[in-house]
Amino acid sequence: GTDLIAELHSWDSRYPHHLFKQTVAMTLADLGKTKEAHRIYQVIAEENPSFYEARINDAILHYRDMQKPAVAAEMFKKILAKDLIDRQDRYFLTRVWAHYGAALLGSGDFKSAEQAFLNALDISKEKNELLGFAGKEYRKIKRAKDFLKLLQKTVDRPRPNGFMYALLGEVQSEDLNLLRMQSCWNQHGVNSITGWA
């Protein structure tokens, strides 16, 4: 933690480079010092406008650690609008669209979130992992039906794979089971359930 930060500051003073600063920011974020991490990301963005990775990390920090999903969504929107990322760089484009989707979910813009996830899926080589990420984000906010709609649209698009169909079936089955359980529980005076509901 703090020893690593001191060492990175030392290296950066001797051999100034934005990657040292970024590593400090990432370490500070891991230690829960989000405001300090954010300030460093801002410095990196000002000194190196084309180094978009710091902007991406700062936006992720905003929705994931600082609980400011609407701010993060605007940050991702600007990253995409400024065309900072080489359109051939599938890894970063996928990452931005996926985290943009998560930030939009957190801010309650479910329709735009779905589209952001679909954009990420269209360019991603790692569709299964991306669907796992999206599923976790939908689960956090208890929006199973919205995730189900995303999965249905995913299998209706070009190049679905077996995992996508299996996941769709699993979520449909889980959703139906939860509806039956909720109906039963409501009859017996229980009005809330956990998980996908």
Salt bridges, closest charged atoms under 4 A:
ASP12 OD2 - LYS21 NZ 2.97
GLU47 OE1 - LYS21 NZ 3.92
ASP58 OD1 - HIS38 ND1 2.81
ASP58 OD1 - HIS62 ND1 3.54
ASP83 OD1 - ARG87 NH2 2.59
GLU114 OE2 - LYS153 NZ 2.53
ASP122 OD2 - ARG157 NH2 2.64
GLU137 OE2 - LYS140 NZ 3.04
ASP146 OD2 - ARG143 NE 2.53
ASP146 OD1 - LYS149 NZ 3.71
GLU174 OE2 - ARG139 NH2 3.33
ASP175 OD2 - LYS145 NZ 3.41
